[in-house]
């Protein structure tokens, strides 16, 4: 995200990805997740904090190798005071991480705080809803923080059902980040822990196979990414973080009236959702997150549309890093009358109350006719090919796009678990 551009090719050894303090390194997405707690501890040490780390969860694709990679890096974890302890199941791991956020609340703590990382695949998120809800309402420690890594299998490649964890976290009031590559897995992970400390919420990070099993050059530095802590929008009595004695209704009020507002303030201050291409008069707007963001950018390149040409064509493009809570002001992609706003995604989004991606094509409808003029688009399996994405995004101004004989707006961009309708995307017909 905040990495400087540098095209130099550097020599390296296999252990550099965990030991080098600063510079460009090649690593896979899984290795970036191992580097994450090491980098967090080093950031804390640079800030004068004496923290520890605790990692627990249960393996499952696409995070099936996470425990193997952590065991292989055991030497580096011990050097940074990080404990890795796989659990019998995902909900016991979540309960243990809940307990780590009380370090410092009671006397006898040996560290300033313990940051935690939970990991599991989609069905593990399903079964862990109770400890997630309790722990998130109880809160995180100001020098602790918890990041939940959710491995989603949209295509049910290694699962009995297609899984999609976004709405589970939304139901528990847990903010959700969605990285698009190995660099963002590291950067968003650090942002997630910082957001958790600042807001008192747990933070989730959605991971899919294409991102986790990918790789690339990753920039690491004790001060990268740059993190900004804005003034708190509101502060209840006793603050936002975990406390020794608490009551259920007070916890719920604190979460929905203070902590989530703080999470939104953090997302805005750190530009996790940003407009990448912003023409003065946009005729179409596109929002995308995670893997869908990579698909969108590739589709535009295949069509020969770079950022400058997209701006000239009136295409506004927004990169969504935090899919929930979604900044409503930022996600309003303004357009001229008679034109539409669009988006790109893989699965039914958490568009209400958040959004992984939202897509409209065609003139806006209003008033009493709006309900009749909306058509839900059924979502199935995984994302459509990049070629289909490109044909839908290009429109008549792109010479490489084939225009359909059917003048009605069409959507071939959305996909998701079978049987889900409406939540994935809608077309507003003219």
Secondary structure, 3 states (H helix, E strand, C coil): CCCCCCCCCCCCCCCHHHHCCCEEEEEEHHHHHHHHHHHHHHHHHHCCCCEEEEEEECCCCCCCCHHHHHHHCHHHHHHCCEEECCCCCHHHHHHHHHHHCCECCECCCCCCEEEEEEEEEHHHHHHCHHHHHHHHHHCCCCCCCEEEEEEECCCCCCCCCCCCCHHHHHHHCCEEEECCCHHHHHHHHHHHHHHHHHHCCCEEEEEEHHHHCCEEEEEEECCECCCCCCCCCCCCCCCCCCCCCCCHHHHHHHHHHHHHHHHHHHHHHCCCEEEEECCCCCCEEEEEECHHHHHHHHHHHHCCCCHHHHHHCCEEEEEECEEECCCHHHHCCCCCCCCEEEEECCCCCCCCCCCCCCCCCCCCCCHHHHHHHEEECCECCCCCCHHHHHHHHHCCCCCCCCCCCCCCCCCCCCCCCCCECCCCCEEECC
